[in-house]
Amino acid sequence: MTKAIDAISMLLAERAVREGLARFARVLDGKLWERLGDVFAEDVTFDYGMGEQAGMPALEANMRRFLDVCGPTQHLIGSIAIDVAPDGTSAVSRAYVQARHQRAGDHGGAVFDSNGEYVDRWALRKEGWRIVRRDALWQTHSGDAAIIWSNAAST
């Protein structure tokens, strides 16, 4: 029989997940690719809307594909809902994301915005809470897609 965790442990788990989401936004905006492992498990699986992928090298390549070509970014993560499993070893979070991207070298120029939701499955690993599965559910995009995607036509 699996023992249920107490209320304090549940709140600490929720806090760790929230802090992980905040850390992720700062990793992206700082382009601190070497710190993705502070948020994601090495064996992460994910779908950012371009099909199923797996592993930290694929995740880093996915992030760099879009963010290395643009200038400053700001990823805002909010409206966070967290469901911690009764045994306290896993959780699911749902969080809205608004990602603003600016053209490199053009601080007053065009932007590209993506809005959607991150649905994450978390596991408590020896190194702490890590995302083991992410699904990015994009709902709107606006602006000049060429800012993040070199293959897109500029508007």
Steps between C-alpha positions, in 0.01 A plus 500: 500500500631846406507753783347841432720801572404763757379851419840665559672255264228564240553876525877459474456288187273763346752771586783303340298460178417874492865586555596259222267678257644839600854364460410371153387847385827652621708225338332573166521878525864482604570237232666294773481171312739326740237549775210321327587203724401713800140466380478197270593135551770366271246253358230762439245448223329799346289642221523871425253465214746349253469134600620274776866530602709361784815574698688807617704543177177513297343744746800733485505483120127585494549804724807622314331460161268788583666702773855517368376687191309769687596776739359551849206290616264500793311188598214570741356195673184529707157364592683195633301198616688212665374156590746310721453123514393370843837329553687827431732359232337642188287796394327652200504874441308709252623855445422769251797642313544822309831515316615827346794495259674803356709519186873482567664843494168686468391596853218725384387285212266216422411222743357151473267373772396144577225425749394164629531251781770272635372167628782342697545170678750527784686232693689529824850383411812483716600846367153642579179559306552473124269514198487155340236589238399832344225574253487859374151580378526816291180696452602827337797646316531860391765719347794424274579127516835559328621635836521143636487288189750570230285310247197726552421785265537841659183713514 
